[in-house]
């Protein structure tokens, strides 16, 4: 079961500038910045009530964020949903006919102490859906 929107990911060209802008918008500081080397992204997180906003900047041109910005410009990149058991959810969603961005969808360590996995937007009406489970 998908429990709630854990965060919304926003692709930005310049994370330093975006941090300043979102700081003004939200009236609070980012609580964490983190680089995910395996994905080639720098991230910054804001928390608002129960949900978070994740800013993502590409570290290199091969990063999915660089490709996304090139094709579609800056903006909402993905929606992340919290799950208790990511392995069980992957199995359930595969059985329902959803496809994932990786052929063998193995969860991997994402930002913010999470195991993550992405559904292919082709199978979810154009929305890139992230499943995330807190690493305990
Ligand atoms: Zn995310």
Backbone and ligand atoms as CSV (ligand in chain L), in Angstrom:
chain,resi,resn,atom,element,x,y,z
A,1,UNK,N,N,0.841,-1.196,0.000
A,1,UNK,CA,C,0.000,0.000,0.000
A,1,UNK,C,C,0.883,1.256,0.000
A,2,UNK,N,N,0.456,2.232,-0.771
A,2,UNK,CA,C,1.148,3.514,-0.753
A,2,UNK,C,C,0.500,4.370,0.336
A,3,UNK,N,N,1.292,4.854,1.284
A,3,UNK,CA,C,0.717,5.457,2.498
A,3,UNK,C,C,0.433,6.947,2.395
A,4,UNK,N,N,1.352,7.688,1.815
A,4,UNK,CA,C,1.155,9.138,1.702
A,4,UNK,C,C,2.183,9.690,0.727
A,5,UNK,N,N,1.996,10.941,0.325
A,5,UNK,CA,C,3.025,11.600,-0.468
A,5,UNK,C,C,4.163,11.930,0.487
A,6,UNK,N,N,5.304,11.305,0.262
A,6,UNK,CA,C,6.455,11.554,1.131
A,6,UNK,C,C,7.146,12.849,0.701
A,7,UNK,N,N,7.340,12.979,-0.609
A,7,UNK,CA,C,7.879,14.242,-1.130
A,7,UNK,C,C,7.555,14.411,-2.602
A,8,UNK,N,N,7.745,15.633,-3.071
A,8,UNK,CA,C,7.640,15.939,-4.495
A,8,UNK,C,C,9.018,16.412,-4.940
A,9,UNK,N,N,9.498,15.844,-6.042
A,9,UNK,CA,C,10.825,16.184,-6.549
A,9,UNK,C,C,10.721,17.228,-7.650
A,10,UNK,N,N,11.548,18.259,-7.551
A,10,UNK,CA,C,11.548,19.347,-8.531
A,10,UNK,C,C,12.938,19.449,-9.157
A,11,UNK,N,N,12.988,19.358,-10.488
A,11,UNK,CA,C,14.262,19.461,-11.204
A,11,UNK,C,C,14.611,20.935,-11.386
A,12,UNK,N,N,15.819,21.292,-10.988
A,12,UNK,CA,C,16.259,22.694,-11.108
A,12,UNK,C,C,17.632,22.743,-11.795
A,13,UNK,N,N,17.908,23.875,-12.433
A,13,UNK,CA,C,19.194,24.025,-13.123
A,13,UNK,C,C,20.298,24.372,-12.128
A,14,UNK,N,N,19.956,25.191,-11.138
A,14,UNK,CA,C,20.970,25.658,-10.190
A,14,UNK,C,C,20.411,25.534,-8.769
A,15,UNK,N,N,20.925,24.571,-8.034
A,15,UNK,CA,C,20.339,24.245,-6.729
A,15,UNK,C,C,20.583,25.361,-5.706
A,16,UNK,N,N,21.682,26.075,-5.831
A,16,UNK,CA,C,21.957,27.175,-4.895
A,16,UNK,C,C,20.914,28.275,-5.051
A,17,UNK,N,N,20.658,28.652,-6.298
A,17,UNK,CA,C,19.653,29.689,-6.561
A,17,UNK,C,C,18.255,29.203,-6.178
A,18,UNK,N,N,17.963,27.947,-6.505
A,18,UNK,CA,C,16.641,27.392,-6.192
A,18,UNK,C,C,16.436,27.318,-4.677
A,19,UNK,N,N,17.501,26.979,-3.948
A,19,UNK,CA,C,17.429,26.937,-2.483
A,19,UNK,C,C,17.011,28.288,-1.919
A,20,UNK,N,N,17.612,29.347,-2.441
A,20,UNK,CA,C,17.284,30.702,-1.978
A,20,UNK,C,C,15.833,31.026,-2.295
A,21,UNK,N,N,15.401,30.665,-3.503
A,21,UNK,CA,C,14.039,30.954,-3.925
A,21,UNK,C,C,13.013,30.201,-3.069
A,22,UNK,N,N,13.244,28.910,-2.860
A,22,UNK,CA,C,12.277,28.119,-2.089
A,22,UNK,C,C,12.325,28.473,-0.601
A,23,UNK,N,N,13.482,28.930,-0.143
A,23,UNK,CA,C,13.588,29.418,1.229
A,23,UNK,C,C,12.653,30.618,1.429
A,24,UNK,N,N,12.641,31.510,0.451
A,24,UNK,CA,C,11.737,32.664,0.521
A,24,UNK,C,C,10.292,32.216,0.419
A,25,UNK,N,N,10.016,31.289,-0.493
A,25,UNK,CA,C,8.644,30.821,-0.701
A,25,UNK,C,C,8.089,30.164,0.563
A,26,UNK,N,N,8.884,29.271,1.162
A,26,UNK,CA,C,8.394,28.495,2.307
A,26,UNK,C,C,8.590,29.225,3.637
A,27,UNK,N,N,9.474,30.221,3.645
A,27,UNK,CA,C,9.768,30.907,4.900
A,27,UNK,C,C,10.569,30.058,5.858
A,28,UNK,N,N,11.319,29.094,5.342
A,28,UNK,CA,C,12.203,28.275,6.181
A,28,UNK,C,C,13.354,27.714,5.361
A,29,UNK,N,N,14.374,27.283,6.098
A,29,UNK,CA,C,15.585,26.765,5.467
A,29,UNK,C,C,15.414,25.318,5.030
A,30,UNK,N,N,16.200,24.924,4.062
A,30,UNK,CA,C,16.347,23.520,3.704
A,30,UNK,C,C,16.954,22.800,4.915
A,31,UNK,N,N,16.483,21.592,5.236
A,31,UNK,CA,C,17.031,20.902,6.419
A,31,UNK,C,C,18.157,19.945,6.067
A,32,UNK,N,N,18.355,19.737,4.768
A,32,UNK,CA,C,19.393,18.784,4.393
A,32,UNK,C,C,19.798,18.952,2.940
A,33,UNK,N,N,21.083,18.923,2.673
A,33,UNK,CA,C,21.543,18.826,1.291
A,33,UNK,C,C,22.387,17.565,1.205
A,34,UNK,N,N,22.281,16.890,0.081
A,34,UNK,CA,C,22.942,15.599,-0.049
A,34,UNK,C,C,23.205,15.299,-1.515
A,35,UNK,N,N,24.340,14.688,-1.774
A,35,UNK,CA,C,24.664,14.265,-3.137
A,35,UNK,C,C,24.444,12.765,-3.242
A,36,UNK,N,N,23.765,12.341,-4.310
A,36,UNK,CA,C,23.622,10.905,-4.568
A,36,UNK,C,C,24.484,10.603,-5.792
A,37,UNK,N,N,25.705,10.116,-5.504
A,37,UNK,CA,C,26.696,9.900,-6.567
A,37,UNK,C,C,26.178,8.946,-7.639
A,38,UNK,N,N,25.520,7.854,-7.207
A,38,UNK,CA,C,25.078,6.825,-8.155
A,38,UNK,C,C,24.077,7.381,-9.172
A,39,UNK,N,N,23.344,8.411,-8.783
A,39,UNK,CA,C,22.348,8.996,-9.684
A,39,UNK,C,C,22.843,10.291,-10.337
A,40,UNK,N,N,24.011,10.746,-9.913
A,40,UNK,CA,C,24.557,11.988,-10.474
A,40,UNK,C,C,23.720,13.214,-10.159
A,41,UNK,N,N,23.180,13.273,-8.925
A,41,UNK,CA,C,22.361,14.430,-8.549
A,41,UNK,C,C,22.776,15.013,-7.190
A,42,UNK,N,N,22.584,16.329,-7.086
A,42,UNK,CA,C,22.651,17.000,-5.792
A,42,UNK,C,C,21.218,17.274,-5.385
A,43,UNK,N,N,20.919,17.085,-4.093
A,43,UNK,CA,C,19.548,17.271,-3.631
A,43,UNK,C,C,19.521,18.227,-2.436
A,44,UNK,N,N,18.362,18.812,-2.238
A,44,UNK,CA,C,18.134,19.653,-1.073
A,44,UNK,C,C,16.691,19.437,-0.647
A,45,UNK,N,N,16.464,19.290,0.667
A,45,UNK,CA,C,15.126,18.958,1.169
A,45,UNK,C,C,14.560,20.043,2.075
A,46,UNK,N,N,13.298,20.313,1.877
A,46,UNK,CA,C,12.523,21.186,2.763
A,46,UNK,C,C,11.398,20.345,3.339
A,47,UNK,N,N,11.029,20.613,4.583
A,47,UNK,CA,C,9.895,19.896,5.154
A,47,UNK,C,C,8.774,20.880,5.450
A,48,UNK,N,N,7.557,20.490,5.017
A,48,UNK,CA,C,6.363,21.306,5.228
A,48,UNK,C,C,5.284,20.393,5.774
A,49,UNK,N,N,5.001,20.487,7.046
A,49,UNK,CA,C,4.006,19.596,7.629
A,49,UNK,C,C,4.436,18.153,7.460
A,50,UNK,N,N,3.579,17.352,6.832
A,50,UNK,CA,C,3.843,15.922,6.656
A,50,UNK,C,C,4.646,15.619,5.401
A,51,UNK,N,N,4.782,16.609,4.528
A,51,UNK,CA,C,5.403,16.345,3.228
A,51,UNK,C,C,6.697,17.112,3.065
A,52,UNK,N,N,7.470,16.671,2.099
A,52,UNK,CA,C,8.751,17.310,1.824
A,52,UNK,C,C,8.815,17.724,0.357
A,53,UNK,N,N,9.690,18.662,0.109
A,53,UNK,CA,C,10.009,19.054,-1.260
A,53,UNK,C,C,11.487,18.753,-1.462
A,54,UNK,N,N,11.788,18.057,-2.552
A,54,UNK,CA,C,13.169,17.713,-2.877
A,54,UNK,C,C,13.572,18.483,-4.133
A,55,UNK,N,N,14.605,19.290,-4.023
A,55,UNK,CA,C,15.158,19.946,-5.212
A,55,UNK,C,C,16.269,19.055,-5.756
A,56,UNK,N,N,16.336,18.923,-7.074
A,56,UNK,CA,C,17.347,18.062,-7.697
A,56,UNK,C,C,18.092,18.818,-8.791
A,57,UNK,N,N,19.405,18.804,-8.685
A,57,UNK,CA,C,20.252,19.399,-9.724
A,57,UNK,C,C,21.166,18.313,-10.278
A,58,UNK,N,N,21.333,18.292,-11.602
A,58,UNK,CA,C,22.222,17.308,-12.231
A,58,UNK,C,C,23.671,17.633,-11.908
A,59,UNK,N,N,24.459,16.600,-11.645
A,59,UNK,CA,C,25.898,16.791,-11.431
A,59,UNK,C,C,26.670,16.618,-12.723
A,60,UNK,N,N,26.083,15.920,-13.653
A,60,UNK,CA,C,26.742,15.708,-14.953
A,60,UNK,C,C,25.668,15.524,-16.020
A,61,UNK,N,N,26.083,15.560,-17.276
A,61,UNK,CA,C,25.089,15.549,-18.362
A,61,UNK,C,C,24.435,14.191,-18.580
A,62,UNK,N,N,24.988,13.135,-17.967
A,62,UNK,CA,C,24.375,11.805,-18.109
A,62,UNK,C,C,23.279,11.558,-17.078
A,63,UNK,N,N,23.162,12.452,-16.126
A,63,UNK,CA,C,22.159,12.278,-15.085
A,63,UNK,C,C,20.751,12.403,-15.674
A,64,UNK,N,N,19.815,11.628,-15.104
A,64,UNK,CA,C,18.418,11.674,-15.561
A,64,UNK,C,C,17.849,13.087,-15.429
A,65,UNK,N,N,18.338,13.835,-14.454
A,65,UNK,CA,C,17.843,15.205,-14.251
A,65,UNK,C,C,18.302,16.115,-15.397
A,66,UNK,N,N,19.526,15.931,-15.866
A,66,UNK,CA,C,20.017,16.725,-17.005
A,66,UNK,C,C,19.163,16.448,-18.240
A,67,UNK,N,N,18.856,15.170,-18.458
A,67,UNK,CA,C,18.049,14.786,-19.625
A,67,UNK,C,C,16.632,15.335,-19.506
A,68,UNK,N,N,16.080,15.278,-18.309
A,68,UNK,CA,C,14.730,15.785,-18.071
A,68,UNK,C,C,14.663,17.286,-18.372
A,69,UNK,N,N,15.622,18.052,-17.858
A,69,UNK,CA,C,15.614,19.510,-18.051
A,69,UNK,C,C,15.809,19.857,-19.528
A,70,UNK,N,N,16.661,19.091,-20.189
A,70,UNK,CA,C,16.887,19.325,-21.615
A,70,UNK,C,C,15.589,19.141,-22.413
A,71,UNK,N,N,14.826,18.102,-22.062
A,71,UNK,CA,C,13.591,17.780,-22.793
A,71,UNK,C,C,12.416,18.662,-22.388
A,72,UNK,N,N,12.262,18.868,-21.080
A,72,UNK,CA,C,11.022,19.474,-20.579
A,72,UNK,C,C,11.217,20.746,-19.778
A,73,UNK,N,N,12.463,21.112,-19.525
A,73,UNK,CA,C,12.722,22.307,-18.714
A,73,UNK,C,C,12.609,22.006,-17.223
A,74,UNK,N,N,12.815,23.022,-16.414
A,74,UNK,CA,C,12.719,22.839,-14.972
A,74,UNK,C,C,11.270,22.554,-14.582
A,75,UNK,N,N,11.087,21.956,-13.428
A,75,UNK,CA,C,9.718,21.748,-12.944
A,75,UNK,C,C,9.564,20.451,-12.186
A,76,UNK,N,N,8.316,20.078,-11.927
A,76,UNK,CA,C,8.037,18.866,-11.151
A,76,UNK,C,C,8.560,17.649,-11.897
A,77,UNK,N,N,9.390,16.875,-11.219
A,77,UNK,CA,C,10.055,15.728,-11.832
A,77,UNK,C,C,9.432,14.400,-11.395
A,78,UNK,N,N,9.122,14.268,-10.097
A,78,UNK,CA,C,8.508,13.018,-9.633
A,78,UNK,C,C,7.711,13.241,-8.351
A,79,UNK,N,N,6.845,12.258,-8.074
A,79,UNK,CA,C,6.121,12.231,-6.805
A,79,UNK,C,C,6.555,10.978,-6.085
A,80,UNK,N,N,6.890,11.124,-4.803
A,80,UNK,CA,C,7.373,9.979,-4.032
A,80,UNK,C,C,6.345,9.584,-2.980
A,81,UNK,N,N,6.069,8.297,-2.914
A,81,UNK,CA,C,5.093,7.763,-1.965
A,81,UNK,C,C,5.790,6.853,-0.967
A,82,UNK,N,N,5.429,7.024,0.282
A,82,UNK,CA,C,6.025,6.213,1.347
A,82,UNK,C,C,5.391,4.828,1.377
A,83,UNK,N,N,6.227,3.816,1.531
A,83,UNK,CA,C,5.753,2.441,1.699
A,83,UNK,C,C,6.485,1.806,2.886
A,84,UNK,N,N,5.851,0.778,3.466
A,84,UNK,CA,C,6.493,0.073,4.584
A,84,UNK,C,C,7.440,-1.011,4.097
A,85,UNK,N,N,7.049,-1.669,3.003
A,85,UNK,CA,C,7.838,-2.785,2.486
A,85,UNK,C,C,7.982,-2.628,0.983
A,86,UNK,N,N,9.077,-2.037,0.574
A,86,UNK,CA,C,9.258,-1.696,-0.845
A,86,UNK,C,C,9.330,-2.958,-1.715
A,87,UNK,N,N,9.895,-4.030,-1.170
A,87,UNK,CA,C,9.998,-5.273,-1.953
A,87,UNK,C,C,8.608,-5.842,-2.246
A,88,UNK,N,N,7.751,-5.839,-1.241
A,88,UNK,CA,C,6.381,-6.343,-1.410
A,88,UNK,C,C,5.605,-5.454,-2.376
A,89,UNK,N,N,5.811,-4.143,-2.296
A,89,UNK,CA,C,5.099,-3.210,-3.190
A,89,UNK,C,C,5.530,-3.393,-4.640
A,90,UNK,N,N,6.815,-3.612,-4.856
A,90,UNK,CA,C,7.302,-3.832,-6.223
A,90,UNK,C,C,6.629,-5.075,-6.801
A,91,UNK,N,N,6.583,-6.127,-6.014
A,91,UNK,CA,C,5.941,-7.372,-6.467
A,91,UNK,C,C,4.471,-7.141,-6.774
A,92,UNK,N,N,3.779,-6.454,-5.863
A,92,UNK,CA,C,2.350,-6.195,-6.035
A,92,UNK,C,C,2.098,-5.376,-7.308
A,93,UNK,N,N,2.890,-4.338,-7.507
A,93,UNK,CA,C,2.666,-3.445,-8.651
A,93,UNK,C,C,3.057,-4.112,-9.970
A,94,UNK,N,N,4.067,-4.961,-9.935
A,94,UNK,CA,C,4.406,-5.729,-11.138
A,94,UNK,C,C,3.253,-6.646,-11.512
A,95,UNK,N,N,2.661,-7.285,-10.511
A,95,UNK,CA,C,1.519,-8.184,-10.756
A,95,UNK,C,C,0.327,-7.414,-11.314
A,96,UNK,N,N,0.236,-6.120,-10.962
A,96,UNK,CA,C,-0.844,-5.265,-11.474
A,96,UNK,C,C,-0.536,-4.738,-12.876
A,97,UNK,N,N,0.654,-5.038,-13.378
A,97,UNK,CA,C,0.992,-4.649,-14.742
A,97,UNK,C,C,1.805,-3.369,-14.878
A,98,UNK,N,N,2.228,-2.793,-13.773
A,98,UNK,CA,C,3.060,-1.589,-13.856
A,98,UNK,C,C,4.485,-1.962,-14.241
A,99,UNK,N,N,5.143,-1.037,-14.944
A,99,UNK,CA,C,6.542,-1.276,-15.280
A,99,UNK,C,C,7.413,-0.272,-14.530
A,100,UNK,N,N,8.682,-0.613,-14.428
A,100,UNK,CA,C,9.630,0.188,-13.655
A,100,UNK,C,C,10.713,0.748,-14.572
A,101,UNK,N,N,11.428,1.760,-14.094
A,101,UNK,CA,C,12.455,2.368,-14.945
A,101,UNK,C,C,13.623,1.409,-15.153
A,102,UNK,N,N,13.806,0.482,-14.241
A,102,UNK,CA,C,14.833,-0.546,-14.423
A,102,UNK,C,C,14.125,-1.873,-14.674
A,103,UNK,N,N,14.736,-2.666,-15.566
A,103,UNK,CA,C,14.087,-3.911,-15.961
A,103,UNK,C,C,13.881,-4.853,-14.770
A,104,UNK,N,N,14.921,-5.014,-13.980
A,104,UNK,CA,C,14.780,-5.779,-12.741
A,104,UNK,C,C,14.764,-4.787,-11.588
A,105,UNK,N,N,13.568,-4.379,-11.179
A,105,UNK,CA,C,13.486,-3.270,-10.226
A,105,UNK,C,C,13.971,-3.629,-8.826
A,106,UNK,N,N,15.270,-3.463,-8.618
A,106,UNK,CA,C,15.867,-3.636,-7.298
A,106,UNK,C,C,15.886,-2.270,-6.622
A,107,UNK,N,N,15.370,-2.159,-5.414
A,107,UNK,CA,C,15.475,-0.873,-4.721
A,107,UNK,C,C,16.946,-0.497,-4.510
A,108,UNK,N,N,17.232,0.782,-4.530
A,108,UNK,CA,C,18.596,1.240,-4.271
A,108,UNK,C,C,18.558,2.400,-3.281
A,109,UNK,N,N,19.732,2.724,-2.737
A,109,UNK,CA,C,19.774,3.767,-1.714
A,109,UNK,C,C,19.686,5.139,-2.381
A,110,UNK,N,N,18.617,5.852,-2.069
A,110,UNK,CA,C,18.442,7.209,-2.587
A,110,UNK,C,C,18.846,8.223,-1.539
A,111,UNK,N,N,18.391,9.463,-1.719
A,111,UNK,CA,C,18.708,10.514,-0.754
A,111,UNK,C,C,17.846,10.352,0.496
A,112,UNK,N,N,18.227,11.043,1.553
A,112,UNK,CA,C,17.403,11.176,2.756
A,112,UNK,C,C,17.150,9.839,3.462
A,113,UNK,N,N,18.168,8.966,3.423
A,113,UNK,CA,C,18.076,7.683,4.140
A,113,UNK,C,C,16.898,6.815,3.703
A,114,UNK,N,N,16.738,6.672,2.392
A,114,UNK,CA,C,15.612,5.899,1.850
A,114,UNK,C,C,16.084,4.843,0.866
A,115,UNK,N,N,15.361,3.729,0.870
A,115,UNK,CA,C,15.462,2.768,-0.230
A,115,UNK,C,C,14.422,3.207,-1.242
A,116,UNK,N,N,14.801,3.314,-2.502
A,116,UNK,CA,C,13.874,3.856,-3.500
A,116,UNK,C,C,13.826,2.998,-4.757
A,117,UNK,N,N,12.759,3.221,-5.532
A,117,UNK,CA,C,12.565,2.532,-6.789
A,117,UNK,C,C,11.560,3.369,-7.595
A,118,UNK,N,N,11.714,3.429,-8.915
A,118,UNK,CA,C,10.849,4.293,-9.728
A,118,UNK,C,C,9.988,3.497,-10.704
A,119,UNK,N,N,8.696,3.853,-10.772
A,119,UNK,CA,C,7.819,3.285,-11.786
A,119,UNK,C,C,8.001,4.073,-13.074
A,120,UNK,N,N,7.927,3.375,-14.193
A,120,UNK,CA,C,8.086,4.058,-15.471
A,120,UNK,C,C,6.864,4.936,-15.754
A,121,UNK,N,N,7.094,6.208,-16.115
A,121,UNK,CA,C,5.949,7.104,-16.354
A,121,UNK,C,C,5.019,6.635,-17.473
A,122,UNK,N,N,5.520,5.761,-18.351
A,122,UNK,CA,C,4.652,5.204,-19.401
A,122,UNK,C,C,3.493,4.414,-18.805
A,123,UNK,N,N,3.720,3.830,-17.631
A,123,UNK,CA,C,2.664,3.001,-17.041
A,123,UNK,C,C,1.857,3.761,-15.987
A,124,UNK,N,N,2.168,5.045,-15.789
A,124,UNK,CA,C,1.465,5.818,-14.747
A,124,UNK,C,C,1.034,7.198,-15.266
A,125,UNK,N,N,0.429,7.223,-16.432
A,125,UNK,CA,C,-0.094,8.467,-17.010
A,125,UNK,C,C,0.905,9.620,-17.040
A,126,UNK,N,N,2.147,9.281,-17.311
A,126,UNK,CA,C,3.151,10.331,-17.475
A,126,UNK,C,C,3.768,10.844,-16.184
A,127,UNK,N,N,3.375,10.242,-15.046
A,127,UNK,CA,C,3.923,10.682,-13.754
A,127,UNK,C,C,5.046,9.720,-13.334
A,128,UNK,N,N,6.222,10.270,-13.102
A,128,UNK,CA,C,7.300,9.440,-12.567
A,128,UNK,C,C,7.027,9.243,-11.073
A,129,UNK,N,N,6.751,7.993,-10.701
A,129,UNK,CA,C,6.377,7.670,-9.317
A,129,UNK,C,C,7.555,7.004,-8.623
A,130,UNK,N,N,7.932,7.547,-7.478
A,130,UNK,CA,C,8.997,6.954,-6.663
A,130,UNK,C,C,8.350,6.256,-5.477
A,131,UNK,N,N,8.784,5.031,-5.222
A,131,UNK,CA,C,8.412,4.369,-3.973
A,131,UNK,C,C,9.577,4.577,-3.021
A,132,UNK,N,N,9.322,4.913,-1.772
A,132,UNK,CA,C,10.441,5.051,-0.848
A,132,UNK,C,C,10.109,4.479,0.515
A,133,UNK,N,N,11.109,3.828,1.054
A,133,UNK,CA,C,10.989,3.206,2.378
A,133,UNK,C,C,12.144,3.687,3.226
A,134,UNK,N,N,11.811,4.179,4.389
A,134,UNK,CA,C,12.826,4.639,5.335
A,134,UNK,C,C,13.754,3.476,5.690
A,135,UNK,N,N,15.074,3.733,5.673
A,135,UNK,CA,C,16.022,2.717,6.123
A,135,UNK,C,C,16.150,2.823,7.627
A,136,UNK,N,N,15.885,1.690,8.324
A,136,UNK,CA,C,15.902,1.754,9.789
A,136,UNK,C,C,17.180,1.186,10.355
L,1,ZN,ZN,ZN,12.664,11.727,-4.674
